[in-house]
Amino acid sequence: MSEIPDGQSDPKLHPLAEIDLIAHAPARLMILTYLYVVESADYVYLMRLTGLTWGNLSTHLTKLEQNDYIDIKKEFRGKKPHTTLHLTDHGREAFRAYKSRLQNVLGTLPE
């Protein structure tokens, strides 16, 4: 059995078999989609856009941060905490690759 070089797909697998599962989860996909089109966003703004609860959003942001998709900056504005999020270079590239793979798969389907 031959090895497949890093960064290359197994041509025998369906393209969706190798989809990025970090990006593919619906809540994380919403977050990545919003962050992809802005320089940064704050926590409350993302919570309102996505409709996710405070805890649910926090869980998904933690997963994205652990995988170096986003950077989380926590600071205080006066006495109030303020959290700002932005895509890392790795996260931006991962989102582009995810988008491209999905477009390729969907583009091959018959009408």
Backbone bond lengths (Angstrom), bond angles and torsions (degrees), N, CA, C in turn:
res aa  C-N    CA-C-N  psi(-1)  N-CA   C-N-CA  omega(-1)  CA-C   N-CA-C  phi
1 M - - - 1.442 - - 1.527 108.50 -
2 S 1.313 117.41 131.37 1.462 119.56 -176.29 1.526 111.02 -91.38
3 E 1.309 114.66 150.17 1.460 122.39 177.59 1.520 109.08 -82.23
4 I 1.331 115.77 147.15 1.458 121.01 175.03 1.523 106.97 -98.93
5 P 1.335 117.45 125.46 1.466 119.85 -179.24 1.527 111.94 -58.48
6 D 1.340 116.77 148.47 1.460 121.69 177.63 1.514 110.44 -53.97
7 G 1.334 115.31 140.54 1.459 120.36 177.66 1.513 114.30 83.73
8 Q 1.348 117.90 -2.92 1.454 120.34 179.16 1.522 109.62 -114.13
9 S 1.314 115.97 147.46 1.450 122.21 -178.73 1.520 111.15 -88.99
10 D 1.311 114.46 154.05 1.454 120.83 172.92 1.527 106.93 -78.65
11 P 1.334 118.24 115.18 1.469 120.45 -175.81 1.526 113.24 -64.06
12 K 1.338 118.21 -16.05 1.464 120.69 -179.99 1.527 112.12 -81.16
13 L 1.336 117.56 -17.23 1.454 121.32 -179.67 1.517 111.60 -86.62
14 H 1.312 116.10 146.24 1.458 121.00 172.32 1.527 107.24 -64.66
15 P 1.333 119.25 140.57 1.475 121.53 -177.16 1.525 113.76 -54.59
16 L 1.324 118.74 -30.82 1.467 119.93 179.09 1.529 112.50 -72.75
17 A 1.324 117.54 -16.74 1.462 120.63 179.26 1.522 111.19 -65.91
18 E 1.321 116.66 -22.43 1.457 120.65 -178.39 1.531 112.00 -112.04
19 I 1.328 116.95 23.15 1.463 120.61 -179.42 1.534 109.35 -67.20
20 D 1.306 116.12 146.69 1.460 122.63 179.77 1.529 109.37 -69.93
21 L 1.326 116.57 105.73 1.460 120.56 -176.13 1.528 112.87 -72.39
22 I 1.318 117.67 -21.20 1.462 119.88 174.56 1.528 108.61 -65.70
23 A 1.304 117.66 -47.14 1.461 122.13 -178.98 1.525 112.43 -77.50
24 H 1.313 118.61 -27.00 1.458 122.30 -169.84 1.526 114.28 -75.69
25 A 1.312 118.78 -23.21 1.469 120.49 178.57 1.530 108.30 -59.92
26 P 1.327 118.21 130.43 1.468 120.80 -173.01 1.535 114.97 -51.05
27 A 1.304 118.69 -45.54 1.469 120.95 -178.72 1.531 110.41 -65.47
28 R 1.325 117.34 -43.74 1.462 120.00 -179.87 1.527 111.01 -68.97
29 L 1.327 116.97 -34.41 1.461 120.65 177.20 1.530 110.29 -63.72
30 M 1.330 117.19 -40.76 1.466 120.05 175.99 1.527 110.47 -60.60
31 I 1.318 116.33 -47.13 1.464 121.10 -179.52 1.519 110.72 -59.84
32 L 1.325 116.89 -49.22 1.466 120.96 -179.47 1.520 111.78 -62.32
33 T 1.324 116.70 -39.39 1.456 121.07 -180.00 1.525 111.11 -62.41
34 Y 1.323 116.63 -44.85 1.464 119.82 178.27 1.524 111.43 -66.24
35 L 1.332 117.26 -43.01 1.464 120.09 -177.94 1.530 112.24 -71.17
36 Y 1.325 117.07 -24.39 1.461 121.38 -179.25 1.533 111.92 -64.85
37 V 1.323 116.72 -31.35 1.462 120.50 -173.97 1.531 114.04 -99.78
38 V 1.322 117.72 1.20 1.468 121.22 177.85 1.526 109.15 -128.80
39 E 1.316 115.37 160.82 1.466 119.25 177.03 1.523 110.49 -70.42
40 S 1.340 116.10 -42.31 1.461 121.61 177.15 1.522 108.34 -160.96
41 A 1.314 115.70 165.81 1.467 121.39 177.94 1.519 108.03 -146.84
42 D 1.317 115.48 152.84 1.460 116.15 177.39 1.529 109.86 -94.73
43 Y 1.309 114.25 165.38 1.458 123.25 -173.07 1.532 111.38 -58.58
44 V 1.327 116.93 -48.27 1.468 121.06 -176.84 1.522 110.45 -63.96
45 Y 1.312 117.62 -40.59 1.461 122.27 177.71 1.529 110.57 -59.25
46 L 1.337 116.78 -47.94 1.473 120.52 178.95 1.521 111.67 -64.51
47 M 1.322 116.50 -38.00 1.459 120.06 179.52 1.530 109.72 -62.18
48 R 1.320 116.56 -42.47 1.476 120.42 179.57 1.532 111.43 -68.41
49 L 1.320 117.62 -41.90 1.470 120.81 -179.13 1.523 112.43 -65.71
50 T 1.314 116.51 -42.10 1.465 120.77 -174.62 1.521 113.27 -84.98
51 G 1.333 117.17 -23.82 1.459 120.03 -176.00 1.515 112.68 77.25
52 L 1.324 117.24 8.32 1.465 121.15 179.03 1.525 110.12 -78.40
53 T 1.322 116.12 150.87 1.459 120.00 175.61 1.519 109.55 -73.25
54 W 1.311 116.14 165.29 1.462 121.95 179.77 1.532 110.41 -54.23
55 G 1.326 116.36 -50.26 1.467 121.14 -177.63 1.516 113.35 -67.69
56 N 1.327 116.70 -40.72 1.462 120.90 -179.59 1.524 110.56 -66.02
57 L 1.334 116.47 -43.78 1.454 120.28 177.54 1.521 110.06 -61.51
58 S 1.313 116.60 -43.00 1.462 121.26 179.98 1.524 111.45 -59.82
59 T 1.320 116.78 -42.27 1.471 121.62 179.76 1.528 110.74 -61.65
60 H 1.318 116.67 -45.94 1.469 120.53 -178.90 1.526 111.63 -69.50
61 L 1.320 117.05 -37.44 1.462 120.05 177.52 1.526 110.76 -65.05
62 T 1.320 116.38 -38.47 1.467 120.30 177.50 1.522 110.53 -61.21
63 K 1.327 116.97 -44.43 1.471 121.38 178.62 1.529 110.77 -61.57
64 L 1.327 116.88 -42.74 1.462 120.63 179.01 1.528 111.28 -66.87
65 E 1.322 116.82 -39.15 1.462 120.41 179.01 1.531 111.17 -67.77
66 Q 1.317 117.54 -42.13 1.470 121.59 179.42 1.518 111.76 -61.08
67 N 1.319 117.10 -28.55 1.465 121.72 -179.52 1.524 112.17 -98.88
68 D 1.322 117.20 13.64 1.468 124.61 176.36 1.526 113.46 60.25
69 Y 1.332 116.89 33.82 1.458 121.02 175.30 1.524 110.69 -88.73
70 I 1.338 116.43 -32.61 1.459 120.53 -179.35 1.520 110.19 -133.24
71 D 1.320 113.89 160.47 1.457 121.36 173.46 1.522 106.33 -116.90
72 I 1.327 116.62 134.22 1.456 122.24 -179.28 1.522 108.43 -112.95
73 K 1.316 115.11 124.79 1.465 120.49 179.36 1.523 108.27 -115.97
74 K 1.342 116.02 118.93 1.458 121.15 -179.86 1.518 108.80 -108.87
75 E 1.329 115.34 132.24 1.459 121.18 179.13 1.524 108.34 -149.46
76 F 1.308 115.41 178.69 1.456 120.47 175.92 1.515 109.20 -116.07
77 R 1.314 115.00 140.27 1.461 122.44 171.05 1.521 104.73 -112.65
78 G 1.312 114.03 101.61 1.461 118.12 -169.81 1.512 106.91 68.48
79 K 1.306 117.25 -121.93 1.469 120.97 179.27 1.528 112.13 -104.10
80 K 1.338 116.63 2.87 1.464 120.26 -177.57 1.528 110.80 -98.97
81 P 1.340 116.51 135.08 1.470 119.05 176.11 1.531 110.32 -69.86
82 H 1.324 115.41 145.12 1.456 121.12 178.64 1.528 107.77 -138.92
83 T 1.321 116.51 125.31 1.459 122.26 -178.01 1.520 109.50 -114.87
84 T 1.329 115.45 126.36 1.461 122.06 179.30 1.522 108.52 -116.44
85 L 1.326 116.12 141.11 1.464 122.18 -177.44 1.516 110.01 -126.88
86 H 1.316 115.69 144.18 1.472 119.66 171.23 1.523 109.46 -150.11
87 L 1.336 114.64 156.37 1.468 120.42 177.59 1.522 109.69 -70.13
88 T 1.305 116.39 139.18 1.462 120.50 170.86 1.525 107.60 -80.68
89 D 1.317 117.14 170.26 1.469 120.04 175.35 1.526 110.12 -59.67
90 H 1.333 116.21 -40.56 1.471 120.70 177.95 1.528 110.42 -62.72
91 G 1.330 116.92 -43.36 1.455 121.13 179.92 1.514 112.37 -64.17
92 R 1.327 116.63 -40.34 1.465 121.35 178.62 1.529 110.40 -64.24
93 E 1.328 116.46 -43.39 1.466 120.42 179.29 1.532 110.82 -67.63
94 A 1.324 117.16 -40.61 1.468 121.03 178.35 1.524 110.56 -62.84
95 F 1.330 116.84 -40.30 1.464 120.12 178.89 1.528 110.48 -66.17
96 R 1.327 116.96 -41.88 1.477 120.31 177.76 1.533 110.66 -60.61
97 A 1.329 116.46 -44.17 1.471 120.97 179.90 1.530 110.45 -64.17
98 Y 1.333 116.64 -41.84 1.465 121.29 178.37 1.534 109.60 -61.31
99 K 1.322 115.82 -48.38 1.465 121.91 -179.54 1.531 110.57 -59.45
100 S 1.306 116.91 -45.24 1.463 121.67 -179.67 1.529 111.28 -63.23
101 R 1.324 116.84 -45.75 1.471 120.47 -179.40 1.529 110.15 -61.95
102 L 1.327 116.64 -43.61 1.458 120.29 -179.25 1.532 110.85 -66.35
103 Q 1.330 117.06 -40.68 1.471 120.08 177.23 1.520 111.11 -62.48
104 N 1.330 116.94 -40.17 1.467 120.51 178.37 1.517 111.74 -63.31
105 V 1.326 116.10 -43.75 1.462 119.89 -179.80 1.527 110.18 -65.18
106 L 1.319 116.98 -49.47 1.453 120.60 -177.31 1.528 111.95 -68.34
107 G 1.331 116.44 -30.81 1.459 120.27 179.44 1.515 113.88 -70.03
108 T 1.324 118.14 -19.08 1.464 120.65 -179.72 1.531 112.91 -90.40
109 L 1.327 117.05 -5.41 1.454 119.66 -179.22 1.526 110.81 -77.74
110 P 1.320 117.37 142.89 1.466 119.56 177.13 1.528 110.30 -70.33
111 E 1.311 115.58 155.72 1.483 121.04 178.98 1.497 110.79 -70.46
